[in-house]
Amino acid sequence: MPAPSTHSKTPTASTFVTTLKVLVRERSMLVWTIAFPLVLTTLIFVALGGLDTAYELKPVPVLVVADSGYTDSSMSTLVDELSTGDNQILAPTKVATTQQAEDKLEAGGFYGYITVENGEPHYTMDSRKTSSNDPSQSIVLAVLDQYKQTADTVAQIAKTNPSALTASFMQALQTRPAYTEQYSVSANPPSDSLRYMYATLAFSVVMMSGFATTAVISLQPTASPLAARRAVAGKSKASVLFPTLAACWLLSYLCLIVGYLYQRVVFGISFGGKDLAANAVLAVGAGAMTMLGAFLGALKIPNNAKSGLVAFLSCFLALFAGMYGPFSQDLGNQVEQAVPLLSALNPARTVSQAFMSLYYYDDYSIFGLCIAILAGFAAVFFLLTAALMRRNRYASL
């Protein structure tokens, strides 16, 4: 007769699984670590999602009275050139009469209309848009000024030296040379909105410390009768602490993956095509925050103050990561320039900088430094947590 199976979970595995189950049942924790970061990410993207395109030069919608005066002039050639190609400046809509142009201008959607009388171009602007900060009116005026200057130059040469008006000279006169050339000094195009999204994800990383804080509080012998029985059961604190922190790290990492995929898939946030490295930042960051949370949970302060401390640290550290706008970004930059060590000790900023380095740089030097800082952060707070828990003594349980 076969002997009955004696297979069962080891105490370490049992502690790991039990910790996961307990933390998952903490609804309030899941709200703060999953739901709140997702809502915050959505709000920031809605508010700042168009930041990168707000200052892009777009073709200026302008009306053109295409009568005989316009078609017989070289103005028609200039408008056609400026309304085609990759560097399109104007988006002209042609009408037959000035009255039609005024009617369309009154209806909205255009900045003004161009007419040509006796070879002279004229531009009638929409007074409702002349006081705005939109540079579109200035662009149209600059085009007309350049055309007028070229026409005056040709007329003057025709009077003084007509033989100089050769075909090659006229072609050179109409050519608009480029005096600058655009180069990209980074691996990807600059983006103002990315810093906000990275800072939001870094804020989520710091929020993950709440799992370990809750779990370590539950390990204290005075937390509950179950914790007291564990303390007198003869098991070493290390055999309980290690699987507990491992469960906290795993749950933290999974929550961060949800936030990461939300940014990556739903909003199309780029991490420079280095998604594996970005996940490494989340994994190491989750480990660092697990150790910070464990340290907070082991502190001899009221337990109800520890959760508030986690929320305060998350919001405060995110300030220097640039999550709250240009002011917080400038403040974080100033702290980094004045006290680099203090800035490096801010895990939220370090996580954000790691993401920025993946997006903007080809090499991994800054990324590796950020990972090393987070790993060192985790090691220091693990040692502090272990020292605090070893020194705890109780008169009775």
Secondary structure in CASP SS format (residue, H / E / C, confidence):
PFRMAT SS
TARGET T0000
AUTHOR 0000-0000-0000
METHOD secondary structure of the structure
MODEL  1
M C 1.00
P C 1.00
A C 1.00
P C 1.00
S C 1.00
T C 1.00
H C 1.00
S C 1.00
K C 1.00
T C 1.00
P H 1.00
T H 1.00
A H 1.00
S H 1.00
T H 1.00
F H 1.00
V H 1.00
T H 1.00
T H 1.00
L H 1.00
K H 1.00
V H 1.00
L H 1.00
V H 1.00
R C 1.00
E C 1.00
R H 1.00
S H 1.00
M H 1.00
L H 1.00
V H 1.00
W H 1.00
T H 1.00
I H 1.00
A H 1.00
F H 1.00
P H 1.00
L H 1.00
V H 1.00
L H 1.00
T H 1.00
T H 1.00
L H 1.00
I H 1.00
F H 1.00
V H 1.00
A H 1.00
L H 1.00
G C 1.00
G C 1.00
L C 1.00
D C 1.00
T C 1.00
A C 1.00
Y C 1.00
E C 1.00
L C 1.00
K C 1.00
P C 1.00
V E 1.00
P E 1.00
V E 1.00
L E 1.00
V E 1.00
V E 1.00
A C 1.00
D C 1.00
S H 1.00
G H 1.00
Y H 1.00
T H 1.00
D C 1.00
S C 1.00
S C 1.00
M H 1.00
S H 1.00
T H 1.00
L H 1.00
V H 1.00
D H 1.00
E H 1.00
L H 1.00
S C 1.00
T C 1.00
G C 1.00
D C 1.00
N C 1.00
Q C 1.00
I C 1.00
L E 1.00
A E 1.00
P E 1.00
T E 1.00
K E 1.00
V E 1.00
A C 1.00
T C 1.00
T H 1.00
Q H 1.00
Q H 1.00
A H 1.00
E H 1.00
D H 1.00
K H 1.00
L H 1.00
E H 1.00
A H 1.00
G C 1.00
G C 1.00
F C 1.00
Y C 1.00
G E 1.00
Y E 1.00
I E 1.00
T E 1.00
V E 1.00
E E 1.00
N C 1.00
G C 1.00
E E 1.00
P E 1.00
H E 1.00
Y E 1.00
T E 1.00
M E 1.00
D C 1.00
S C 1.00
R C 1.00
K C 1.00
T C 1.00
S C 1.00
S C 1.00
N C 1.00
D C 1.00
P C 1.00
S H 1.00
Q H 1.00
S H 1.00
I H 1.00
V H 1.00
L H 1.00
A H 1.00
V H 1.00
L H 1.00
D H 1.00
Q H 1.00
Y H 1.00
K H 1.00
Q H 1.00
T H 1.00
A H 1.00
D H 1.00
T H 1.00
V H 1.00
A H 1.00
Q H 1.00
I H 1.00
A H 1.00
K H 1.00
T H 1.00
N C 1.00
P H 1.00
S H 1.00
A H 1.00
L C 1.00
T C 1.00
A H 1.00
S H 1.00
F H 1.00
M H 1.00
Q H 1.00
A H 1.00
L H 1.00
Q H 1.00
T C 1.00
R C 1.00
P C 1.00
A C 1.00
Y C 1.00
T C 1.00
E C 1.00
Q C 1.00
Y C 1.00
S C 1.00
V C 1.00
S C 1.00
A C 1.00
N C 1.00
P C 1.00
P C 1.00
S C 1.00
D C 1.00
S C 1.00
L H 1.00
R H 1.00
Y H 1.00
M H 1.00
Y H 1.00
A H 1.00
T H 1.00
L H 1.00
A H 1.00
F H 1.00
S H 1.00
V H 1.00
V H 1.00
M H 1.00
M C 1.00
S H 1.00
G H 1.00
F H 1.00
A H 1.00
T H 1.00
T H 1.00
A H 1.00
V H 1.00
I H 1.00
S H 1.00
L H 1.00
Q C 1.00
P C 1.00
T C 1.00
A C 1.00
S C 1.00
P H 1.00
L H 1.00
A H 1.00
A H 1.00
R H 1.00
R H 1.00
A H 1.00
V C 1.00
A C 1.00
G C 1.00
K C 1.00
S C 1.00
K H 1.00
A H 1.00
S H 1.00
V H 1.00
L H 1.00
F H 1.00
P H 1.00
T H 1.00
L H 1.00
A H 1.00
A H 1.00
C H 1.00
W H 1.00
L H 1.00
L H 1.00
S H 1.00
Y H 1.00
L H 1.00
C H 1.00
L H 1.00
I H 1.00
V H 1.00
G H 1.00
Y H 1.00
L H 1.00
Y H 1.00
Q H 1.00
R H 1.00
V H 1.00
V H 1.00
F C 1.00
G C 1.00
I C 1.00
S C 1.00
F C 1.00
G C 1.00
G C 1.00
K C 1.00
D H 1.00
L H 1.00
A H 1.00
A H 1.00
N H 1.00
A H 1.00
V H 1.00
L H 1.00
A H 1.00
V H 1.00
G H 1.00
A H 1.00
G H 1.00
A H 1.00
M H 1.00
T H 1.00
M H 1.00
L H 1.00
G H 1.00
A H 1.00
F H 1.00
L H 1.00
G H 1.00
A H 1.00
L C 1.00
K C 1.00
I C 1.00
P C 1.00
N H 1.00
N H 1.00
A H 1.00
K H 1.00
S H 1.00
G H 1.00
L H 1.00
V H 1.00
A H 1.00
F H 1.00
L H 1.00
S H 1.00
C H 1.00
F H 1.00
L H 1.00
A H 1.00
L H 1.00
F H 1.00
A H 1.00
G C 1.00
M C 1.00
Y C 1.00
G C 1.00
P H 1.00
F H 1.00
S H 1.00
Q H 1.00
D H 1.00
L H 1.00
G H 1.00
N H 1.00
Q H 1.00
V H 1.00
E H 1.00
Q H 1.00
A H 1.00
V C 1.00
P H 1.00
L H 1.00
L H 1.00
S H 1.00
A H 1.00
L C 1.00
N C 1.00
P H 1.00
A H 1.00
R H 1.00
T H 1.00
V H 1.00
S H 1.00
Q H 1.00
A H 1.00
F H 1.00
M H 1.00
S H 1.00
L H 1.00
Y H 1.00
Y H 1.00
Y C 1.00
D C 1.00
D C 1.00
Y C 1.00
S H 1.00
I H 1.00
F H 1.00
G H 1.00
L H 1.00
C H 1.00
I H 1.00
A H 1.00
I H 1.00
L H 1.00
A H 1.00
G H 1.00
F H 1.00
A H 1.00
A H 1.00
V H 1.00
F H 1.00
F H 1.00
L H 1.00
L H 1.00
T H 1.00
A H 1.00
A H 1.00
L H 1.00
M H 1.00
R H 1.00
R H 1.00
N C 1.00
R C 1.00
Y C 1.00
A C 1.00
S C 1.00
L C 1.00
END
